[in-house]
Amino acid sequence: MEVFSQSRGLWFQIPDVLADTGATVSLMPLHIGKGLVGDLYSGQKVPLGGIVPKAKIFGWMHKLRIRIKEIELRIPAAIVPSDDVPLILGRKGALDRLNVLFSCGKKIVITQLRNS
């Protein structure tokens, strides 16, 4: 997956992304998010659940441009002020718009953009 850096005007390759059908929105750890948007806190502050049980975690929502193969999407993503979370590709704007084949946790094959 590639992500477009608004602050630098460049596409960056992200090698390890967790596709999580249980995640409503996509998440970016701080070290990646800062390089993409510059000011983390310019986004809308939102509470996030399901990551750490009973813990209050907040992220800042931003619209990001991503590319998977030749498919380009604008997705909502929460940037979390921590590097202790993995980069997660969630459903909203991303997995819910793609035809995805999961192969026993080994690989993901994205075949096309859904017509919706």
C-alpha positions as CSV (number, residue, x, y, z in Angstrom):
1,M,0.0,0.0,0.0
2,E,1.1,3.6,-0.7
3,V,0.0,6.7,1.2
4,F,0.2,10.2,0.0
5,S,2.0,12.7,2.2
6,Q,0.1,16.0,2.2
7,S,3.0,17.8,3.9
8,R,5.6,16.6,1.5
9,G,3.7,16.0,-1.8
10,L,5.0,12.5,-2.2
11,W,3.7,8.9,-2.2
12,F,5.3,6.6,0.4
13,Q,5.3,2.8,0.3
14,I,4.0,1.2,3.5
15,P,5.1,-2.5,3.6
16,D,3.3,-3.8,6.6
17,V,-0.4,-3.0,6.9
18,L,-3.0,-5.0,8.9
19,A,-6.3,-5.4,7.0
20,D,-8.8,-5.6,9.8
21,T,-12.5,-6.2,8.9
22,G,-13.4,-5.6,12.5
23,A,-12.0,-2.1,12.5
24,T,-14.5,0.6,11.5
25,V,-11.8,3.1,10.6
26,S,-8.2,2.9,9.6
27,L,-5.5,3.8,12.1
28,M,-2.0,5.2,11.7
29,P,0.7,5.3,14.4
30,L,2.3,8.6,15.2
31,H,5.6,8.1,13.4
32,I,3.7,7.5,10.1
33,G,0.9,10.0,10.6
34,K,3.2,12.9,11.4
35,G,5.0,12.4,8.1
36,L,1.7,12.4,6.2
37,V,-0.3,15.3,7.6
38,G,2.3,17.4,9.4
39,D,0.1,18.6,12.3
40,L,-1.6,15.6,13.9
41,Y,-3.9,17.8,15.9
42,S,-5.4,19.7,12.9
43,G,-7.8,16.8,12.5
44,Q,-11.0,16.1,14.5
45,K,-10.4,14.4,17.9
46,V,-12.3,11.2,18.2
47,P,-12.5,8.4,20.9
48,L,-11.4,5.0,19.7
49,G,-12.5,1.7,21.2
50,G,-11.6,-1.9,20.8
51,I,-7.9,-1.5,20.6
52,V,-7.1,-1.9,24.3
53,P,-9.9,-3.1,26.5
54,K,-11.2,-0.4,29.0
55,A,-8.5,2.1,27.9
56,K,-9.4,5.5,26.6
57,I,-7.6,6.1,23.4
58,F,-8.1,9.2,21.2
59,G,-7.1,9.7,17.6
60,W,-7.3,12.6,15.2
61,M,-9.3,12.0,12.0
62,H,-7.8,13.0,8.7
63,K,-8.7,12.2,5.1
64,L,-5.8,10.4,3.5
65,R,-5.1,9.3,-0.1
66,I,-4.0,5.7,-0.4
67,R,-3.1,3.5,-3.4
68,I,-3.3,-0.3,-3.5
69,K,-2.1,-1.6,-6.9
70,E,-3.7,0.8,-9.4
71,I,-6.7,1.6,-7.1
72,E,-6.6,5.0,-5.4
73,L,-8.9,5.9,-2.5
74,R,-9.5,8.8,-0.1
75,I,-10.1,7.2,3.3
76,P,-10.8,8.5,6.8
77,A,-8.0,7.5,9.1
78,A,-7.4,8.2,12.8
79,I,-3.8,9.1,13.6
80,V,-3.0,8.0,17.2
81,P,-0.4,9.9,19.3
82,S,1.5,6.7,20.0
83,D,3.7,4.3,18.1
84,D,2.3,1.3,20.0
85,V,-0.5,0.7,17.5
86,P,-0.1,-1.0,14.2
87,L,-1.1,0.6,10.9
88,I,-4.6,-0.8,10.3
89,L,-6.6,-0.6,7.2
90,G,-10.3,-0.6,8.3
91,R,-13.7,-0.9,6.6
92,K,-14.8,2.7,6.2
93,G,-13.8,4.0,2.8
94,A,-11.3,1.2,2.3
95,L,-12.1,-2.5,2.8
96,D,-15.8,-1.8,2.3
97,R,-15.1,-0.5,-1.2
98,L,-12.8,-3.3,-2.3
99,N,-13.2,-6.9,-3.3
100,V,-10.7,-8.6,-1.0
101,L,-9.7,-12.3,-0.7
102,F,-8.0,-13.3,2.6
103,S,-5.9,-16.4,2.4
104,C,-5.5,-17.8,6.0
105,G,-3.7,-14.8,7.3
106,K,-0.8,-15.2,4.8
107,K,-1.8,-12.7,2.1
108,I,-4.5,-10.5,0.8
109,V,-5.5,-10.3,-2.8
110,I,-7.4,-7.2,-3.9
111,T,-9.2,-7.9,-7.2
112,Q,-11.1,-4.7,-7.9
113,L,-13.0,-1.7,-6.7
114,R,-16.6,-2.5,-5.8
115,N,-19.4,-0.8,-7.6
116,S,-21.5,0.7,-4.8
